[in-house]
Amino acid sequence: MRAPQPQKRSPGWFFRNNHQFLALSHVPQALSVTASEITDAVSRGEIQIERINGCKAVALDELFRYIEKKAG
């Protein structure tokens, strides 16, 4: 008998306490910006990162806030 297969998830996406997170390494591609721009934003405190199982991740809400601030 086969064991049930776990639900498929996309690499780089995390969920914690009903909040969605994206791995920091995937943020530049998702926002179509350079990695150095994201590194600078993290350094300036414009993007807050969290560690999830040893991986640096950014809350999706945090990314939306950064996009709005950048556009405005």
C-alpha positions, 0 to 999 in steps of 0.5 A: 500500500502506498503512503499518501503523497504530501501536498505539492508546494512551490519551492521558495514559498513558506507558510507560518501562522496563516501568513505566506512568505517568500524565500529572500533569494526568490524576491528579486525574480518575483519583483523583477529587480536586481539582487543588490536592490533587495540587499540594499532595501534589507540593509536600510530596513525597508524590508524585514526578513524572518528566519523560517527553518534556517531560511531567510524569508520575507512576508508577502505583506512586507513585499506589497508594502515595499512595492507600494513605497517604491511606486509612491 
